[in-house]
Amino acid sequence: MIEALIGILSFGFIVLGILGVLVLIPVWVKLSTESERDENHVYGIFWEEAGFRGHKILSASGCLFPFIMLARTDFDIEGIVLCLVIAIGCGFYHSSVYRGYPVLTKSMQVLGLASLVLITVISLLVRNEVLSSFFIVYSIMFFGLAWGGYAVYRRAQLIRITRLSN
């Protein structure tokens, strides 16, 4: 049953990925050409605020590493220390997104809490071997990238409003 579910989900993700690329490439080309003409374009500000190679977006996934330890049945001290060090380091780096601008909204707080609850449930299901460990790794990647990307996008919007009002 699980293998069939993984197969269907994998096929669905591949199809969505192909469709996403077909839709996103023209949008990306349009936004990048518009941002070259306008220094206050949200696309340009987004990549300025994302950090080197988008690390401020990726660091949100690193903050969720302790959920990997929650999904494990046995604990080793090295794994716990490594996950905590990565999570704390990524947390400090990602927290720079929230400095100076009111990035967090009520809806982001509710979605963030719901995401944490969902990742906790997935971790416990993986721990009890109901789901494959693929699900926790994918969930951490997906929720982290979605949260980090939206937080940086929200910051870019606020910076653009500030620049245009001055």
Secondary structure, 3 states (H helix, E strand, C coil): CHHHHHHHHHHHHHHHHHHHHHHHHHHHHHHHHHHHHCCCCHHHHHHHHCCHHHHHHHHHHHCCCHHHHHHCCCCCHHHHHHHHHHHHHHHHHHHHHHCCCCCCCHHHHHHHHHHHHHHHHHHHHHHCCCCCHHHHHHHHHHHHHHHHHHHHHHHHHHHHHHHHHC
